[in-house]
Amino acid sequence: GVEILTPRFFNEFAVRLPKPAAEVVEALAPHRVLAGVPYSRLNPGAGMDDVLLVAATETTLDHDIKFLAMLLGKVLSG
């Protein structure tokens, strides 16, 4: 249920979630995961409450990505 909105990216990309992005970020925070920035924080009136901006750099490990994907799956399915 996650749609990638930016097919080309350097270290940031946007995804559309099946839930409000702010809720997802809050659900992941207790697990010490900063999932990204809800687009609604950057442009509150855009009607893009379900869009999350995610960043990954050369310091992001494969384990970090897998952990985010696993937790994101749990949050979106629950």
RABEL-V708079 format. One record per residue. RES is the residue in one small letter. SS is DSSP state (H for helix, E for strand, L for the rest). PHI is phi in whole degrees, -180 to 180 (* if undefined). D_FIRST is the distance of its C-alpha to the first C-alpha in whole Angstrom. Layout:
res->(RES/RES)
ss->(SS/SS)
phi->(PHI/PHI)
d_first->(D_FIRST/D_FIRST)
This chain:
res->(g/v/e/i/l/t/p/r/f/f/n/e/f/a/v/r/l/p/k/p/a/a/e/v/v/e/a/l/a/p/h/r/v/l/a/g/v/p/y/s/r/l/n/p/g/a/g/m/d/d/v/l/l/v/a/a/t/e/t/t/l/d/h/d/i/k/f/l/a/m/l/l/g/k/v/l/s/g)
ss->(L/L/E/E/L/L/L/L/L/L/L/E/E/E/E/E/L/L/L/L/H/H/H/H/H/H/H/H/H/L/L/L/L/L/L/L/E/E/H/H/H/H/L/H/H/H/L/L/L/L/E/E/E/E/E/L/L/L/L/L/L/H/H/H/H/H/H/H/H/H/H/H/H/H/H/H/H/L)
phi->(*/-102/-115/-80/-95/-116/-66/-121/-156/-96/-134/-129/-150/-113/-129/-98/-107/-81/-136/-58/-60/-62/-64/-66/-60/-64/-69/-87/-58/-62/-92/62/-117/-96/-72/152/-116/-62/-58/-62/-73/-87/-146/-57/-93/-80/70/-118/-65/-96/-103/-119/-94/-118/-125/-144/-120/-66/-88/-79/-89/-55/-60/-62/-66/-64/-65/-60/-62/-65/-66/-62/-60/-66/-66/-76/-90/-95)
d_first->(0/4/7/10/13/16/16/20/20/23/22/20/16/14/10/8/7/6/9/13/13/16/16/13/16/19/17/17/21/23/22/23/20/20/16/17/19/17/18/19/22/23/23/23/24/21/19/16/15/11/12/13/16/16/20/21/24/27/27/24/24/22/22/21/18/17/18/15/13/14/14/11/9/12/12/8/9/13)
